[in-house]
Amino acid sequence: MIRFFAFFRSLPRGASSISMQWLLLPVLGKFSPFLFLLQTPLLRSKGGKPLPEIAVFLAVAAVYTIYMGVRALAAGAEAEEPIAENLPLIIVPALVLWCARAPLRLDLGWVFRGTVGLLIAIFCLASYEKWALNVLRPELLLGNPLNLAPLLLVPCMLMTIRDLAPCERWRWAGLIGFCLGGYVIGGLAQSRGVFLVFAGLVVIRLAFEVWSPAPIRERVKTCTVIIAAMGLVVASLAFNPSVSTRYVVAAQSLSQSSAPSSSEPAPVKGWSTGLRIEMLVEGWRKFEERPVLGHGPQHRFTSVFPRDSSFPLRASHLHNDFLTHAVGGGLIGALLLCIVLAMPAVTGFARAAGLPRRMAHNRRQIGALASAAFFGVAAVNNVFFVSISTYTTTLSLVMVLLIQAALRETAPAAGTAGPIAQRDRNL
């Protein structure tokens, strides 16, 4: 017991406690927010200045949350639900701003190792649910973190950034995690829209590698490895008939000239695609009625489909967060959502001045990939308007900002490999 408390007291504080939350989230699921509220204040850093990346994000998140709250109150009854759903967007960055101070005690090498382990663990758990327990929707595992937030997409992209890996073996382990994560999204969870986002992020990653300040031979090697890894993921999906058939049916549904009516029978495999098309069509029509302020966040779905008979199921959103915000909060709500999700990219490009070229490039790359992941998931699903997704999205955003802050505050001398050039270096 004495040794246990000695180990607990020796743990790094501040940002490392948030790192633990990042890695435990898929394991703890819906219980993770409660642990976050209890653990983070206990492991806070006592000194240092607040991190500007988190401070700016908190200010933007506050504007978004206040507007959506006021709009919900103005829309009438049931305003407490959207207000409560958006509270994590303020609580999480506020606690992180208070707990994580400069200089950061954040070991990016262990964050990298932990993320690799996270991807492998989720693959094993989802595989066990799919094949041993015959669970139809393994993405619902422990609070649905795979579908409601791009919790896997950002780490998958970070896997292939060489300066975050502690050594060559972990770079290869990262690529293995990349392949397994891609298969979970596209194969086990069969979230076809999110998998398209995954493929888009690979293209963005390749573009950044082409423009990297690294030697040409190194850039060619990295691009070749990424393309080969993505090819392996696509091949694993294509040669699995139960998976590839769903993609074919979805493509056929999208090629139709009009959305199928919910009153008409549809094949089970293509049903979800048809319903999403109908959500988009009817949602856009309702948005055009009140384009500036919308109908109120609590009416984001019921205003589009007011009766149970008008749609075969009741949902919390329209499976496109931009349209959901446009219906609920108008153009103002949709614009504020875009600003919140763009914060990693804005931070990466706005605060890279004066850094070595390679580090500045990594900050921009991490920010662009993270924001693209969130924009992509928001376009095909939901990142807010459900309490667990709001928490996971906010924590993911904050984690990316912490990584960017760690890179900014530990700029190496010119000519060095990066902040994790030495094994187990504690930032």
C-alpha positions in Angstrom: 0.0 0.0 0.0 2.8 2.4 0.8 4.5 1.6 -2.5 1.1 2.3 -4.3 0.8 5.8 -2.7 4.4 6.5 -3.5 3.8 5.6 -7.1 0.7 7.8 -7.2 2.5 10.8 -5.8 5.3 10.3 -8.4 2.9 10.6 -11.3 3.3 13.7 -13.5 0.5 16.2 -13.1 -1.6 18.5 -15.2 -1.6 17.5 -18.9 -0.7 13.9 -18.1 -4.0 13.4 -16.2 -5.8 14.6 -19.3 -3.7 12.1 -21.3 -5.0 9.3 -19.1 -8.5 10.4 -19.8 -7.9 10.4 -23.5 -6.6 6.8 -23.4 -9.2 5.5 -20.9 -12.2 7.0 -22.6 -13.1 4.0 -24.9 -12.6 1.6 -22.0 -14.7 3.5 -19.5 -17.3 4.9 -21.9 -20.0 6.9 -20.2 -18.3 6.7 -16.8 -15.3 8.6 -18.0 -16.7 12.2 -17.5 -17.3 11.4 -13.8 -13.7 10.3 -13.4 -12.5 13.4 -15.3 -14.3 15.7 -12.9 -12.8 13.9 -9.9 -9.3 13.1 -11.1 -8.2 16.2 -13.0 -8.4 18.7 -10.1 -6.4 16.3 -7.9 -3.6 16.0 -10.4 -3.4 19.7 -11.4 -0.1 21.6 -11.8 0.4 24.2 -9.1 2.5 26.7 -11.0 3.1 28.2 -14.4 1.0 30.3 -16.7 -2.3 29.2 -18.4 -1.8 27.8 -21.9 -3.0 30.3 -24.5 -4.2 27.5 -26.9 -6.7 26.3 -24.2 -7.6 29.8 -23.2 -8.6 30.8 -26.7 -10.5 27.6 -27.2 -12.4 28.1 -24.0 -13.4 31.6 -25.1 -14.7 30.3 -28.4 -16.5 27.4 -26.7 -18.2 29.9 -24.3 -19.6 32.0 -27.1 -21.0 28.9 -28.8 -22.5 27.5 -25.6 -24.0 30.8 -24.5 -25.6 31.4 -28.0 -27.1 27.8 -28.1 -28.3 28.2 -24.6 -30.0 31.5 -25.2 -31.5 30.2 -28.5 -32.9 27.2 -26.6 -34.5 29.4 -24.0 -36.0 31.6 -26.6 -37.5 28.6 -28.4 -39.6 27.6 -25.4 -40.0 24.4 -23.4 -37.5 21.6 -23.1 -34.5 24.0 -23.3 -32.7 22.2 -20.4 -31.7 19.3 -22.6 -29.6 21.1 -25.2 -28.2 23.4 -22.4 -27.1 20.4 -20.4 -25.6 18.7 -23.5 -23.3 21.6 -24.2 -22.0 22.1 -20.7 -19.0 19.8 -21.2 -17.8 22.2 -23.9 -17.1 24.7 -21.2 -16.4 22.5 -18.2 -13.6 20.4 -19.9 -11.5 23.2 -21.3 -12.0 25.3 -18.1 -10.6 22.4 -15.9 -7.8 21.8 -18.4 -6.9 25.5 -18.4 -6.8 25.4 -14.6 -4.9 22.2 -14.3 -2.4 22.1 -17.3 0.1 24.9 -17.0 3.2 25.9 -18.8 5.7 24.3 -19.0 3.8 21.2 -19.8 4.6 17.9 -18.1 3.4 15.9 -21.1 5.4 12.9 -22.4 4.4 12.7 -26.0 6.3 9.4 -26.4 3.9 7.8 -23.9 0.9 9.4 -25.5 2.0 7.8 -28.7 2.5 4.4 -27.1 -0.8 4.6 -25.3 -2.7 5.6 -28.5 -1.2 2.6 -30.3 -2.3 0.4 -27.5 -5.7 2.1 -27.5 -6.2 1.2 -31.2 -5.1 -2.4 -30.8 -7.4 -2.8 -27.7 -10.4 -1.4 -29.4 -9.8 -3.7 -32.4 -9.6 -6.7 -30.1 -12.7 -5.7 -28.1 -14.8 -4.9 -31.3 -13.6 -8.2 -32.9 -14.6 -10.2 -29.8 -18.1 -8.5 -29.8 -18.5 -9.1 -33.6 -17.3 -12.7 -33.9 -17.6 -14.2 -30.4 -20.8 -12.5 -29.2 -22.3 -11.9 -32.6 -23.0 -8.2 -31.8 -24.4 -6.4 -34.8 -23.2 -3.0 -33.9 -19.8 -3.3 -32.1 -19.2 0.5 -32.5 -21.7 0.9 -29.7 -19.1 -0.6 -27.4 -19.0 1.2 -24.0 -20.8 4.4 -24.9 -20.4 4.5 -28.7 -17.1 6.5 -28.8 -16.2 5.3 -32.3 -19.2 6.8 -33.9 -19.9 10.0 -32.0 -16.5 11.5 -32.0 -13.4 11.1 -34.2 -11.6 9.6 -31.3 -9.8 7.1 -33.6 -9.3 9.4 -36.6 -7.0 11.8 -35.0 -4.7 9.2 -33.4 -4.7 7.2 -36.7 -3.2 10.3 -38.4 -0.8 11.1 -35.6 0.5 7.5 -35.9 2.3 8.4 -39.1 4.0 11.6 -37.9 7.6 10.5 -37.3 8.5 13.0 -34.6 5.9 11.7 -32.2 7.2 8.1 -32.3 9.8 7.3 -29.6 11.7 5.0 -31.9 11.6 3.1 -35.2 9.8 0.1 -33.7 7.0 2.3 -32.4 6.6 3.9 -35.9 5.9 0.5 -37.3 3.6 -0.3 -34.3 1.8 3.0 -35.1 1.2 1.8 -38.7 -0.2 -1.4 -37.4 -2.5 0.6 -35.2 -3.4 2.7 -38.2 -4.5 -0.4 -40.2 -6.4 -1.9 -37.3 -8.2 1.4 -36.6 -9.1 1.7 -40.2 -10.5 -1.8 -40.3 -12.6 -1.1 -37.1 -14.1 2.0 -38.6 -14.8 0.6 -42.1 -15.2 -3.1 -41.4 -16.3 -4.0 -37.8 -18.3 -0.8 -37.2 -19.1 -0.5 -40.9 -19.5 3.3 -40.5 -19.2 4.0 -44.2 -19.4 7.8 -44.0 -16.7 7.9 -41.2 -14.5 5.6 -43.3 -14.7 8.0 -46.2 -13.5 10.7 -43.8 -10.7 8.4 -42.8 -9.7 8.0 -46.5 -9.8 11.8 -46.9 -7.5 12.3 -43.9 -5.0 10.0 -45.6 -5.0 12.2 -48.7 -4.4 15.3 -46.5 -1.6 13.5 -44.7 0.1 12.6 -47.9 -0.2 16.2 -49.1 1.5 17.5 -46.0 4.2 14.9 -46.4 4.9 16.0 -50.0 5.4 19.6 -48.7 7.4 18.5 -45.7 10.9 20.0 -45.1 12.3 16.4 -44.8 14.7 15.1 -47.5 13.0 13.9 -50.7 14.1 10.3 -50.1 12.4 10.3 -46.6 9.2 11.9 -48.0 9.0 9.3 -50.8 9.5 6.5 -48.2 6.9 7.8 -45.8 4.3 8.3 -48.6 4.9 4.8 -49.9 4.4 3.3 -46.5 1.2 5.3 -45.9 -0.2 4.3 -49.3 0.7 0.6 -48.7 -1.0 0.7 -45.2 -4.2 2.3 -46.6 -4.2 -0.2 -49.5 -4.1 -3.0 -46.9 -7.1 -1.6 -45.1 -9.1 -1.2 -48.4 -8.1 -4.7 -49.5 -9.2 -6.2 -46.2 -12.6 -4.6 -46.6 -13.0 -5.4 -50.3 -12.3 -9.1 -49.9 -14.9 -9.4 -47.1 -18.3 -9.9 -48.8 -20.4 -9.0 -45.8 -18.6 -5.7 -45.6 -18.1 -4.8 -49.2 -21.8 -5.4 -50.0 -22.8 -2.7 -47.7 -20.6 -0.2 -49.6 -22.0 -1.3 -52.9 -25.6 -0.9 -51.7 -24.8 2.6 -50.2 -23.3 3.7 -53.5 -26.4 2.5 -55.4 -28.6 4.4 -53.0 -26.6 7.6 -53.4 -26.7 7.3 -57.2 -30.5 7.5 -57.2 -31.9 10.8 -58.4 -34.2 11.3 -55.4 -34.4 10.2 -51.8 -36.6 7.2 -51.2 -39.8 7.8 -49.3 -39.9 6.6 -45.7 -43.3 5.1 -46.5 -41.9 2.9 -49.2 -40.2 -0.4 -48.3 -36.5 -0.5 -48.8 -33.8 -3.2 -48.5 -32.5 -3.5 -45.0 -28.9 -3.1 -46.1 -29.5 0.2 -47.9 -32.1 1.5 -45.4 -29.8 3.7 -43.4 -28.5 5.5 -46.5 -32.0 6.2 -47.8 -33.1 7.6 -44.4 -30.1 9.9 -44.2 -30.8 11.3 -47.6 -34.4 12.0 -46.6 -33.1 13.7 -43.4 -30.8 16.0 -45.5 -33.6 16.9 -48.0 -36.3 17.6 -45.4 -33.8 19.3 -43.0 -32.7 21.7 -45.7 -36.3 22.6 -46.5 -37.0 23.4 -42.8 -33.8 25.4 -42.5 -34.9 27.6 -45.4 -37.9 28.6 -43.3 -35.8 30.3 -40.6 -32.2 30.5 -42.0 -30.7 33.0 -39.5 -31.8 31.9 -36.0 -33.3 28.5 -36.7 -36.1 26.7 -34.8 -34.3 26.2 -31.5 -31.8 23.4 -30.6 -34.5 21.3 -28.8 -36.5 21.2 -32.1 -33.6 20.2 -34.3 -35.3 16.9 -35.3 -39.0 17.3 -34.3 -39.4 20.5 -36.4 -38.3 18.6 -39.5 -40.3 15.4 -38.7 -43.1 16.6 -36.3 -45.1 13.3 -36.2 -44.0 9.7 -35.6 -45.7 8.8 -38.8 -43.6 11.2 -40.9 -40.3 9.2 -40.2 -39.9 5.6 -39.1 -37.7 6.4 -36.1 -37.0 9.2 -33.6 -33.4 10.5 -33.6 -31.4 13.1 -31.6 -30.0 14.8 -34.8 -30.2 14.7 -38.6 -26.9 12.8 -39.0 -25.2 15.9 -40.4 -24.2 18.3 -37.6 -23.9 21.3 -39.8 -27.5 20.9 -41.0 -28.6 20.0 -37.5 -27.1 23.2 -36.2 -28.6 25.2 -39.1 -32.1 23.9 -38.3 -31.7 24.4 -34.5 -29.6 27.6 -34.4 -29.6 29.0 -37.9 -26.6 30.2 -39.8 -25.2 31.6 -36.6 -25.2 28.2 -34.9 -23.7 26.5 -37.9 -21.0 29.1 -38.1 -20.1 28.8 -34.4 -19.9 25.1 -34.8 -17.4 25.5 -37.6 -15.3 27.9 -35.6 -15.1 25.5 -32.6 -14.1 22.6 -34.8 -11.5 24.7 -36.7 -9.6 25.7 -33.6 -6.9 23.0 -33.9 -6.1 24.1 -37.5 -6.3 27.8 -36.5 -3.9 27.2 -33.6 -1.5 25.2 -35.8 -1.2 27.9 -38.4 -1.5 31.0 -36.2 1.1 30.1 -33.5 3.8 28.4 -35.6 5.8 31.6 -36.3 9.4 31.5 -35.0 9.5 27.7 -34.6 11.9 25.4 -36.6 10.5 24.5 -39.9 9.9 20.8 -39.1 8.2 21.6 -35.8 6.1 24.3 -37.4 5.1 21.9 -40.1 4.1 19.3 -37.6 1.9 21.8 -35.7 0.2 22.8 -38.8 -0.2 19.2 -39.9 -1.7 18.0 -36.6 -4.1 21.0 -36.5 -5.3 20.5 -40.1 -5.7 16.8 -39.7 -7.6 17.1 -36.4 -10.0 19.8 -37.7 -10.5 17.9 -41.0 -11.4 14.8 -38.9 -14.0 16.7 -36.8 -15.5 18.4 -39.9 -15.7 15.1 -41.7 -17.4 13.3 -38.8 -19.8 16.3 -38.3 -20.7 16.0 -42.0 -21.8 12.4 -41.7 -22.9 12.0 -38.1 -22.8 14.0 -34.9 -20.2 15.6 -32.6 -22.5 17.5 -30.3 -26.2 17.4 -29.1 -25.6 14.1 -27.2 -23.9 14.4 -23.8 -21.3 11.6 -24.3 -20.4 12.8 -27.8 -20.0 16.4 -26.6 -17.6 15.2 -23.9 -15.6 13.0 -26.2 -15.4 15.6 -28.9 -14.3 18.3 -26.5 -11.7 16.1 -24.8 -10.3 15.1 -28.2 -10.1 18.8 -29.3 -8.4 19.7 -26.0 -5.9 16.8 -26.3 -4.9 18.0 -29.8 -4.4 21.5 -28.5 -2.2 20.2 -25.6 0.0 18.3 -28.1 0.3 21.5 -30.1 1.2 23.4 -27.0 3.8 20.8 -26.0 5.4 21.1 -29.5 5.5 24.9 -29.3 7.0 25.0 -25.8 9.7 22.5 -26.4 11.1 23.8 -29.7 14.4 22.0 -30.4 17.6 23.5 -31.6 17.9 23.8 -35.4 18.9 20.4 -37.0 17.5 18.1 -34.3 14.9 15.4 -35.1 12.1 16.7 -32.9 10.8 16.8 -29.4 10.7 13.0 -29.1 14.1 12.3 -30.6 15.3 10.7 -27.4 13.4 7.8 -25.9 11.1 8.5 -23.0 12.0 12.2 -23.0 9.6 14.0 -20.6 8.3 17.2 -21.9 
